[in-house]
Amino acid sequence: MERFDVVVIGAGGMGSAAAYYTARDGRRVLLVEQFSVGHSRGSSHGGSRIIRHSYVEPEYATLATNAFALWRELQTESGERLLGDTGGLDFAPPDYPTLLGRMETLDSLGLTYRLYAQDELARDFPQFRLPSGWVAIYQADAGILSATRCVEALAAQAVKRGAVLREKSRVLSVHPDGAGVRVEIDGPAGRQSVLADQAVLAAGPWAGRFLDSLGITAAYAAPLRVTHQQLTYMEVAESARPLFAAERCPLYIGLPMPYFYGFPIWERPGQVKVAREVDGPAIDPDGERTVDPVAVAEVEAWAGETLVGVIPKAVSTEKCLYTLSPDGHFLIDRHPQHPQILLAAGFSGRGFKFVVTTGRLLADLAATSPGDYSSPLWRETFRIDRFVNGPIQPSVDTANL
């Protein structure tokens, strides 16, 4: 029977990053993926994700600084262009609490930004048309991550560092085995068991099944909810394309619910990606995913009102999944009864920018003894037992992204 130091379950963003950092630390790692690296069934695929510092919660704003540094390091090591520095705009009424909270946090951390009045924004960024009286904050330290390329780079660098990657291999079960774990896998070579000192569960939308089987959901009131999201692509009129080029157009977020957001021309020539948060019913991650025409129409209407020069008609629509924790904060911790099993789940739509910090943190937890949370990337809001000591306090900054 094969034996590894660490088995990582799931080769999406979090799992690939965990495999990369644990392998870089000199551990013998097995990375298991039920589909193929870069697949489009989960939450880590696509050509663009937002990275930014502008959060109400300081724990995420400060973590973003670490994330930028780690992404740049990976970009240099891999030789791949992973991060585009575009800057970012947040739009809202001037008294909107989330906008005020983000400004307060940026001020407290010494992170620079500019507050734009409406007439100033129209002068510097004429591609945006805001409702009367609205303002915007611009932060230069924001940008775009090329998601699929990031995941592929992490997995490739993990393998380069000695990790073993097994694709199209489904993990059937994870069992504590003494001080280690036994993992049952069904793959191209048939069913087999592997032993490891530790396991990292980073299964994205499928993580809830493992949490259920390991008693986490019932014991710690930590159910995960998977929802369907969709993203629309729209053509930019020929005359407006220079204004929506990545060198001229920042990413943009409309803060009042339901949180519309979008990107410059980045993935596809002459097209922008625009979307809105969809808080729909819980779904089965293995189920069918159909396009919601009502949500598409809402995005088209918002684009027609806000984006000057964008033709407000969806050319195509892509789908992805959010896996939401009960309070919107990440769940990153050791299993309380079996600390050789590490958990990373519930990234609630805001997780991709923090893929590298999560992977590094998981490697830190794997290298230290139970109860040791000395990693500089640790945040108390990640604790798995936070749900059992009274009412759940939801994330203040509920714009996921």
PyMOL commands that set and color helices and strands:
alter all, ss='L'
color gray80, all
select helices_A, chain A and resi 13-24+58-78+97-109+118-124+147-160+204-213+216-220+238-244+293-306+352-366+380-382+384-387
alter helices_A, ss='H'
color red, helices_A
select strands_A, chain A and resi 2-9+29-32+49-51+83-85+88-92+114-116+135-139+143-145+164-166+170-177+180-187+190-201+225-236+251-254+260-262+271-276+310-324+331-334+341-345
alter strands_A, ss='S'
color yellow, strands_A
deselect
rebuild
show_as cartoon
